[in-house]
Amino acid sequence: MKNLLYKEFTLAASPLTYIFIAFSVMVFIPGYPILVGAFFVCLGIFYSFRNAREDGDVTYTALLPVRKSDVAVAKCLFSVAVEMISFLLCLIFACIRSTVLVSVGPYRTNPMLPANFVYLGAVLVIFALFNSVFISGFYRTAYRLGGPFIAFSVAAFAVITAAEALWHFPGLGVLGGVADGRTHIRALVFAICALFYIAATLLSIRSSGRKFEKIDL
């Protein structure tokens, strides 16, 4: 597995995957749906899947003296690693925006979802959808990319829309707060989203390995 992961990071990964991690900095854009940054991170990972398919990497790796299921698992773990690096950056940037920059004009009057615990939780939900919808869907055939990515895109933008809209509804304003004394509620939302990410990702890794085992390349 160690060698497979090394191959994923050094040979199979598209440069765009690493470049798109920089979209985490979108958290600093006021008046913009900052959750779109998480979608672009997933788009960057998508390019690694596309490059691997076009270069015949899937078949080549399956011919190596490794367990067939480990080929899919390594790809999943590579994706999770990119997601976690991006999430760590989002966390750091969100802390800066919600503390040092919280009273700056463009952020103080920002009508969009602020960089709080709800935002961080929604980032994890988008990553979880990528793992469970796109990656798991891709390994049904280990070739078709379009359908699973379109399905993920629809689900991701539904989450973005819901996250931006819900805190404007009566009684749900706490979701869009930053320093109002109700951080524990937003932290609970984040915890639920984190548990969802863990469960969905583990199930995706397991199902991807099983599906790839059954494919006749």
BELKA-V680402 format. One record per run of one state. SS is the DSSP state (hx for helix, st for strand, lp for the rest). FROM is the first residue (numbers start at 0). TO is the last residue. If there is no record, write none. Layout:
ss: [SS;SS]
from: [FROM;FROM]
to: [TO;TO]
This chain:
ss: [lp;hx;lp;hx;lp;hx;lp;hx;lp;hx;lp;hx;lp;hx;lp;hx;lp;hx;lp;hx;lp]
from: [0;1;12;14;28;35;54;56;62;67;99;104;108;116;138;145;166;172;176;182;214]
to: [0;11;13;27;34;53;55;61;66;98;103;107;115;137;144;165;171;175;181;213;216]
